[in-house]
Amino acid sequence: MHGWFYGYGGSWLWWLGPLLMVIFWGLVIAGGVFLIRWLATASSSRRGEPEDSALEILKKRYAKDEIGKEEFEEKKRILLNL
């Protein structure tokens, strides 16, 4: 069976299959890398949240004059050294 498609595809489109496979796996690997980086960033931001909120609470308590300067400085030092 010798049609125009057989001769056309067999002459110069033989590289299309391997090229598409390389592009596909490149996209899969790049997607995996971006997913891992996104998960790592989201995880690190969740770990930082409690320290930030505790420090903010401490600042608000100091601003409302619920605690003195010495207690504020001591608790701030403790929070920042966790």
C-alpha positions in Angstrom: 0.0 0.0 0.0 1.8 3.1 -1.3 -0.2 6.2 -0.7 0.9 9.8 -0.2 0.5 9.4 3.6 2.7 6.4 3.8 5.5 8.0 1.8 5.0 11.3 3.5 5.0 10.0 7.1 7.8 7.5 6.4 10.2 10.0 4.9 10.5 12.8 7.4 7.8 12.5 10.2 9.5 9.5 11.8 10.9 11.8 14.6 7.5 13.1 15.6 6.7 10.2 18.0 10.0 10.3 20.0 9.8 14.1 20.1 6.3 14.1 21.5 7.4 11.5 24.1 10.3 13.7 25.2 8.0 16.7 25.4 5.4 14.7 27.4 7.9 13.4 29.9 9.5 16.8 30.2 6.2 18.3 31.1 5.5 15.5 33.6 8.9 16.0 35.3 8.5 19.8 35.3 5.0 19.5 36.8 6.4 17.2 39.5 9.2 19.7 40.4 6.7 22.6 40.6 4.3 20.5 42.8 7.1 19.6 45.2 8.3 23.2 45.4 4.8 24.5 46.0 4.2 21.9 48.7 7.5 22.8 50.4 6.7 26.5 50.3 3.1 25.9 51.7 4.5 23.7 54.4 7.2 26.3 55.5 4.6 29.1 55.5 2.4 27.0 57.8 5.3 26.4 60.2 6.0 30.2 60.4 2.4 31.1 61.1 2.2 30.3 64.8 5.3 32.3 65.7 4.0 35.3 63.8 0.5 35.1 65.4 2.0 34.7 68.9 4.3 37.7 68.4 1.3 39.7 67.1 -0.7 38.8 70.2 2.2 39.7 72.4 2.5 43.1 70.7 -1.2 43.8 71.1 -1.0 42.9 74.8 1.9 45.3 75.2 0.0 48.0 73.3 -3.1 47.6 75.5 -0.8 47.9 78.6 -1.7 44.4 79.8 2.0 43.6 80.2 5.0 45.7 81.1 8.1 46.4 79.0 10.3 43.9 80.8 7.7 41.1 80.4 7.2 42.0 76.7 11.0 41.9 76.0 11.4 38.6 77.8 8.5 36.9 76.0 9.6 38.4 72.7 13.1 37.0 73.1 11.7 33.6 74.0 9.4 33.6 70.9 12.1 34.6 68.5 14.5 31.9 69.8 12.1 29.0 69.3 
